[in-house]
Amino acid sequence: MIRWMSAIVVMCMTTGCGGTTGPASQDALGTVVKVPSPEAFAGTWRSVTPSFEFIGLSVQSKSSEMGVLAARLTLSGVAWEGAGRIDGDSLVLDMTVAGTTTPTGLIVARASDARTLRLRMKPAAAPATDLTFVREN
């Protein structure tokens, strides 16, 4: 009996301590999605989307709130600022025009790899725009 219980304890410990590639969550369909770390989004980025190369993005951890990332998107003399959290495989940011409190839009970013970010910019009063960014730093 003691050997049998010992074997069960060892199996449970082995299963519980098994290696994983990182935190994961399930999407609405029950598919397991790898959750990216904040470092996947943090940094300085520049757009490589044709006709939108003038857009820049910076993302950093917000020290005043645990798990929140702050972002600043600059385009043609206008800046959008906001904050958000990682939701599934995406960083979701609520944005406003710098210096205002009126909601401007939403940004959803996905890290394709360590150097590429796919971003959907959804202004409140305009159609969404898909952009590709590369890491500058």
C-alpha positions as CSV (number, residue, x, y, z in Angstrom):
1,M,0.0,0.0,0.0
2,I,2.8,2.4,0.9
3,R,4.6,1.7,-2.4
4,W,1.4,2.3,-4.3
5,M,0.8,5.6,-2.6
6,S,4.4,6.6,-3.2
7,A,4.1,5.9,-6.9
8,I,1.0,8.0,-7.1
9,V,2.7,10.9,-5.3
10,V,5.7,10.7,-7.7
11,M,3.4,10.6,-10.7
12,C,1.4,13.7,-9.5
13,M,4.6,15.6,-8.8
14,T,6.1,14.7,-12.2
15,T,2.9,15.8,-14.0
16,G,2.6,19.0,-12.0
17,C,6.2,19.9,-12.6
18,G,6.3,19.1,-16.3
19,G,7.9,21.7,-18.5
20,T,5.8,24.2,-20.4
21,T,6.7,26.9,-22.9
22,G,5.0,29.7,-20.9
23,P,1.6,30.8,-19.6
24,A,-1.4,29.9,-21.7
25,S,-5.1,30.6,-21.8
26,Q,-8.1,29.4,-23.8
27,D,-9.9,31.5,-26.3
28,A,-13.7,31.4,-26.8
29,L,-13.5,28.2,-28.8
30,G,-11.4,26.4,-26.1
31,T,-8.2,26.6,-28.2
32,V,-5.1,26.9,-26.0
33,V,-3.4,30.2,-26.8
34,K,0.2,31.0,-25.6
35,V,0.1,34.3,-23.7
36,P,3.0,36.6,-24.7
37,S,5.0,38.3,-22.0
38,P,5.0,42.1,-21.7
39,E,8.5,42.1,-23.1
40,A,7.1,40.9,-26.4
41,F,5.4,44.3,-26.8
42,A,7.7,46.7,-24.8
43,G,10.1,48.9,-26.8
44,T,10.2,51.3,-29.7
45,W,8.6,50.4,-33.0
46,R,8.4,51.9,-36.4
47,S,5.8,51.2,-39.1
48,V,7.0,49.4,-42.3
49,T,3.5,49.5,-43.9
50,P,3.7,51.3,-47.2
51,S,2.3,54.8,-47.1
52,F,2.4,54.7,-43.2
53,E,6.2,54.6,-42.6
54,F,5.9,57.9,-40.6
55,I,4.0,56.2,-37.7
56,G,6.0,55.3,-34.5
57,L,5.0,53.4,-31.5
58,S,6.5,53.1,-28.0
59,V,5.3,50.6,-25.4
60,Q,6.5,50.3,-21.8
61,S,5.3,48.9,-18.5
62,K,3.3,51.3,-16.4
63,S,5.0,51.4,-13.0
64,S,1.9,52.6,-11.2
65,E,-0.3,49.6,-12.2
66,M,0.7,46.0,-12.1
67,G,0.3,44.2,-15.5
68,V,-0.6,47.4,-17.4
69,L,1.4,48.6,-20.4
70,A,1.4,52.2,-21.6
71,A,1.7,53.2,-25.2
72,R,2.2,56.3,-27.4
73,L,1.5,56.2,-31.1
74,T,2.8,59.2,-33.0
75,L,1.6,60.1,-36.5
76,S,1.9,63.4,-38.5
77,G,2.2,65.7,-35.4
78,V,-0.5,63.9,-33.5
79,A,0.0,61.5,-30.6
80,W,-2.3,58.9,-29.3
81,E,-1.7,57.8,-25.7
82,G,-3.2,55.0,-23.7
83,A,-2.8,52.0,-21.6
84,G,-4.0,48.4,-21.7
85,R,-3.4,44.8,-20.8
86,I,-2.5,41.6,-22.6
87,D,-5.6,39.7,-23.4
88,G,-5.0,36.2,-24.8
89,D,-2.4,36.6,-27.5
90,S,-2.9,40.4,-28.0
91,L,-2.2,43.7,-26.3
92,V,-5.4,45.7,-26.2
93,L,-5.0,49.4,-25.6
94,D,-7.6,52.1,-25.1
95,M,-6.3,55.3,-26.7
96,T,-6.9,59.1,-26.5
97,V,-5.4,62.0,-28.2
98,A,-2.5,63.2,-26.1
99,G,-3.6,65.8,-23.6
100,T,-7.3,64.9,-23.8
101,T,-9.6,62.5,-22.0
102,T,-12.0,61.8,-24.9
103,P,-11.6,58.3,-26.2
104,T,-10.0,58.3,-29.6
105,G,-9.9,54.6,-30.4
106,L,-8.6,51.1,-29.7
107,I,-5.4,49.4,-30.7
108,V,-5.0,45.7,-30.8
109,A,-1.4,44.4,-31.2
110,R,-0.1,40.9,-31.8
111,A,3.6,40.0,-31.7
112,S,4.4,37.9,-34.8
113,D,7.9,37.3,-33.6
114,A,10.5,39.1,-31.5
115,R,11.0,41.8,-34.1
116,T,7.5,42.2,-35.7
117,L,4.3,43.6,-34.4
118,R,1.0,43.4,-36.2
119,L,-1.3,46.2,-35.1
120,R,-5.0,47.1,-35.8
121,M,-5.7,50.7,-35.2
122,K,-9.5,51.3,-34.7
123,P,-10.3,55.1,-34.5
124,A,-13.7,55.8,-33.0
125,A,-15.0,57.6,-36.1
126,A,-13.1,55.9,-39.0
127,P,-12.5,52.4,-40.4
128,A,-9.8,50.2,-38.9
129,T,-6.2,50.3,-40.3
130,D,-3.9,47.3,-40.2
131,L,-0.2,48.2,-39.7
132,T,3.1,46.2,-39.4
133,F,5.8,47.5,-37.1
134,V,9.4,46.4,-36.6
135,R,11.4,46.8,-33.4
136,E,13.9,49.7,-33.4
137,N,15.8,48.8,-30.3
